[in-house]
Amino acid sequence: MKKDIILAGVGGQGILSIATVIGEAALNEGLYLKQAEVHGMSQRGGDVQSNLRLSSEPIHSDLIAKGGADLIISLEPMEALRYVQYLKPDGWIVTNEVPFLNIPNYPEIDDVLAHIRAHKNHVLLNCEELAKSVGAPAQAANMVLLGAAIPMLGIDHDKMIAGIQRVFARKGEAIVNSNIAAVEAGYHVSVK
Amino acid sequence: MKKVLLGDEAIAQAAIDAGLSGVYAYPGTPSTEITEYIQLIESKQPKGIFCKWATNEKTAMEAALGMSYMGKRALVCMKHVGMNVCADAFINSAITGVNGGLVVLAADDPSMHSSQNEQDSRFYAKFAMIPCLEPSNQQEAYDLTRYAFDLSERLHEPVLMRVTTRMAHSRAVVETTEPRLQNDMSLPKDVQHFILLPAFAKRNYAELVAAQPSFIRESETAGWNNYIKGTNPEKAIVTTGIGYNYYAEAIPEFRNTDIPENSILKVTQYPLPTALINLMVADGAKEILVIEEGQPVVEELLRGMVPSDIVVKGRLTGDLPRMGELSPDCVRKALGLDPLPTYEPDAIVVGRPPALCQGCGHRDMYSALNEVAREYPSPRIFGDIGCYTLGALSPFHAIHACVEMGASVTMAKGAADAGQHPSIAVIGDSTFTHSGITGLLDCVNSKANVVVLISDNLTTGMTGGQDSAGTGRLEQICAGIGVEPEHIRVVVPLPKNMEEIKATLREEIDYNGVSVVIARRECIQTLKRHLKAAKA
C-alpha cells in the first residue's frame, strides 16, 4: 500500500487537522508516514499545502515528486488546481467548491470549477453547506472534505471514524459526534 | 517509546532525553518549534530545564556557553540568519571550548520560504573548525542530537547541528531511547581556557588546529557516514542530509533497469570523512555527483580532495539547480531519470501571497503612516523583519527597505545623516528589543532627525506569537537610553483613532530630533487565543 496525498488550502483553513486524522488512522494500521508542512510567513492568508505520504514500506523523501500524487485534497477550488502538475494521470482531485476570496484577481469561479470538472477523477462538494446540513458548524468543513476523500485513501471507512474518535476524544463527545456527522456527509457525496 | 514528531520536535525530545539543562533561542522559522516543544514538555512534566525565550541569538549563545561553563548541557536554536547575529560568540566558543555539552542548532531555509537569504550554516562549522551533524530523517535527527551532546563533551567543543526546512517541518515516527539525567554543576578543569587574552587564545587555537585530525577520524569511524561500493564504482554519488532521501526514492526505479549500481557515500557528519572519500577514489570513481541541500559546500571541498581527472558534478556544474532547495524532481533529472507523466500547471491559477490578517493593528498603523507620508515630497520609510514586512506588498506599498533584524532604525539614521527628511523606521516590538535598541542609542547620541515607529503587538507575531522581550516596558527602555520623554508617543492603531495617529506622526516628523511613536495593539491571533483560553 502506498498513497501520496497533497493537502491544499489557504493559511488558517485547517488542512493540518485533516492530515492529523489521516495520520492517526494510518499509524494505527501500522503504516509508515511522512508529513511535510508549511509553517511561517505563508500561513498569513497565503496558499499552503502539506505533503502526506503513507506506505507499508519505509518512506524516504518528505516531498512528493511531480506526477507522483494519488490524490489532491483541497479546501479551496483554485488551490486544488495549483498542484495538478503533482498529480498522477489517474489521480483524484477532491475539493471544496467554495472559493476563498482574499485576492483581487481571483479568476471566474465557474472557470475554476470547469477546470476541475475537466479532470476525469474528481469530487466537488460544498463543504460548508454539507457541514451545516448535518448540524455541524461551518468550521467542520474540513471534516466533510476528509469524508469525501475516504474512498480514495486506501484506509477502511470504519477505521477512519475510529481515528476521528481518538483524535477528538479530549474535546468531548459533542465535538466527536459533530465531526463524525460531517465526515459521513462528505463520504456519502463520494460513494453516491 | 514511539511518537510522531516534526524534525524540530525530534531534536527537542532528544535534547530533553540527553539531560538538557537549558535551551536558549530567539524564534525564527524553521527553528521555532524546538524551543516551543521543550516549553510544552517542561510545563507538563517540569525537569527544571531553563526554556524562556532569549532577546536575540547572541544573548542566547552566550547564556548557553555560560551554562556549559558550569558543566551542564545547553542547546542554542536559531534560524540560519541568527548565526550571523551570534557569530562572535559562536566562533569564540570554539576557541574557549566547552565544559558541559553545547549543541548549536541552525535551521537553514533554502528556497527562502520565510527568509531573506539561503546561507548555508555548514560554512559556519568549517569557519569555527568544529564538527557539524546533518540528519537525513527525523529518527536520525533524534539519534544525532543525543550523540551531539556526548560528542561535544568528549571533544570539549561545541557541535553544530544543521537542519533545513523540510527536515524541520516534516513529521514521521521517531523511537526515543532511555533518558539520561542532567549533569551536576562542575567548573571547567582549566579556567584559563575561557579567558581569551591573546596569550591564552593562541594556545587554545593551536589546540583546536591540532585536534582537527581527530575530528576527521570521528567522522570516519562514528558510523554516521556510510560508503557502499556499487557494481559500477566509476560512478559515485555523494549525498548530504535530506539529499539522501531524494536519491533513495529513485533507487527502486534503477533496480528495474539494467543500469549497474553506482557507489554511494552518505555524509551525515563533518569534517568530511577523508578515508571514505579516498576509498571511493581507490574503487575507481571517475564521476561524482554531489546531492546536497543548500549551497555547494561539499562539491567545492571535494574538488580539492580528489584527483583533478575525476569529474565532480552538482550545483556548480548545473546538474542540479544553483539556487533553492532540492526536490525529488531535480534529483531525478540529475540521476538521468525521466519525469513522471502528469499534467501541465493550470494557467488559471493566480498567486496568493501572504497578507496581514484582517483586523491587524499593523494595517491601521500603515494606513495612517501612508496618509501622512504622502504629505511630504520625498518620504523614506525603512522597514524591518516581521509580519509588518508585508506592508511592502499590496495594498500598502508602505516601506522602502527591509534588510535584517534592527536595520530599520540604523538605516533611517544613516539616511537622516545623509540629509533625508522625513526618515522613518518601522519596527516591531520584538525586533526592536532583538536589535533595535543599540541603533536607537546611536540615534540619540547624534540627535539624528528620525522617527522610530514601533508597531507593538505585544508578541513575536510572524513566528506564531512567542513572548516578546520588552513587553510593557518599551517607553521605559526608550527613555532609559535618552529619548526625550515628550517625544515618546503612544497611539492605539484602530480606525477610529486615525486622526489622532496622523496628527501625532506629523508632529514627530516635524520635530528635528529623535522621536519614538509606539503604535500598540495586541496581535489579533494571540488575542483570539487568549479569549479562547479565558472562555475555557
Chai-1 contact restraints between the chains, C-beta under 6 A:
chainA,res_idxA,chainB,res_idxB,connection_type,confidence,min_distance_angstrom,max_distance_angstrom,comment,restraint_id
A,K34,B,S170,contact,1.0,0.0,6.0,A-B,restraint_1
A,K34,B,A172,contact,1.0,0.0,6.0,A-B,restraint_2
A,Q35,B,R171,contact,1.0,0.0,6.0,A-B,restraint_3
A,A36,B,R166,contact,1.0,0.0,6.0,A-B,restraint_4
A,A36,B,S170,contact,1.0,0.0,6.0,A-B,restraint_5
A,E37,B,H169,contact,1.0,0.0,6.0,A-B,restraint_6
A,H39,B,T29,contact,1.0,0.0,6.0,A-B,restraint_7
A,H39,B,H169,contact,1.0,0.0,6.0,A-B,restraint_8
A,G40,B,T29,contact,1.0,0.0,6.0,A-B,restraint_9
A,G40,B,S114,contact,1.0,0.0,6.0,A-B,restraint_10
A,M41,B,S114,contact,1.0,0.0,6.0,A-B,restraint_11
A,M41,B,P354,contact,1.0,0.0,6.0,A-B,restraint_12
A,S42,B,P354,contact,1.0,0.0,6.0,A-B,restraint_13
A,R44,B,P354,contact,1.0,0.0,6.0,A-B,restraint_14
A,G45,B,P354,contact,1.0,0.0,6.0,A-B,restraint_15
A,G45,B,A355,contact,1.0,0.0,6.0,A-B,restraint_16
A,G46,B,R352,contact,1.0,0.0,6.0,A-B,restraint_17
A,G46,B,P353,contact,1.0,0.0,6.0,A-B,restraint_18
A,G46,B,P354,contact,1.0,0.0,6.0,A-B,restraint_19
A,D47,B,R352,contact,1.0,0.0,6.0,A-B,restraint_20
A,H60,B,N245,contact,1.0,0.0,6.0,A-B,restraint_21
A,H60,B,A248,contact,1.0,0.0,6.0,A-B,restraint_22
A,H60,B,E249,contact,1.0,0.0,6.0,A-B,restraint_23
A,S61,B,N245,contact,1.0,0.0,6.0,A-B,restraint_24
A,S61,B,Y246,contact,1.0,0.0,6.0,A-B,restraint_25
A,S61,B,E249,contact,1.0,0.0,6.0,A-B,restraint_26
A,S61,B,P328,contact,1.0,0.0,6.0,A-B,restraint_27
A,D62,B,R166,contact,1.0,0.0,6.0,A-B,restraint_28
A,D62,B,S170,contact,1.0,0.0,6.0,A-B,restraint_29
A,L63,B,P328,contact,1.0,0.0,6.0,A-B,restraint_30
A,A65,B,P328,contact,1.0,0.0,6.0,A-B,restraint_31
A,A65,B,D329,contact,1.0,0.0,6.0,A-B,restraint_32
A,A65,B,L340,contact,1.0,0.0,6.0,A-B,restraint_33
A,K66,B,D329,contact,1.0,0.0,6.0,A-B,restraint_34
A,K66,B,T342,contact,1.0,0.0,6.0,A-B,restraint_35
A,G67,B,L340,contact,1.0,0.0,6.0,A-B,restraint_36
A,G67,B,P341,contact,1.0,0.0,6.0,A-B,restraint_37
A,G67,B,T342,contact,1.0,0.0,6.0,A-B,restraint_38
A,G68,B,L340,contact,1.0,0.0,6.0,A-B,restraint_39
A,M78,B,V349,contact,1.0,0.0,6.0,A-B,restraint_40
A,L81,B,D346,contact,1.0,0.0,6.0,A-B,restraint_41
A,L81,B,V349,contact,1.0,0.0,6.0,A-B,restraint_42
A,R82,B,V349,contact,1.0,0.0,6.0,A-B,restraint_43
A,V84,B,Y343,contact,1.0,0.0,6.0,A-B,restraint_44
A,V84,B,D346,contact,1.0,0.0,6.0,A-B,restraint_45
A,Q85,B,T342,contact,1.0,0.0,6.0,A-B,restraint_46
A,Q85,B,Y343,contact,1.0,0.0,6.0,A-B,restraint_47
A,Q85,B,P345,contact,1.0,0.0,6.0,A-B,restraint_48
A,L87,B,Y343,contact,1.0,0.0,6.0,A-B,restraint_49
A,P89,B,P341,contact,1.0,0.0,6.0,A-B,restraint_50
A,I103,B,R352,contact,1.0,0.0,6.0,A-B,restraint_51
A,N105,B,V350,contact,1.0,0.0,6.0,A-B,restraint_52
A,P107,B,I348,contact,1.0,0.0,6.0,A-B,restraint_53
A,H115,B,D346,contact,1.0,0.0,6.0,A-B,restraint_54
A,H115,B,I348,contact,1.0,0.0,6.0,A-B,restraint_55
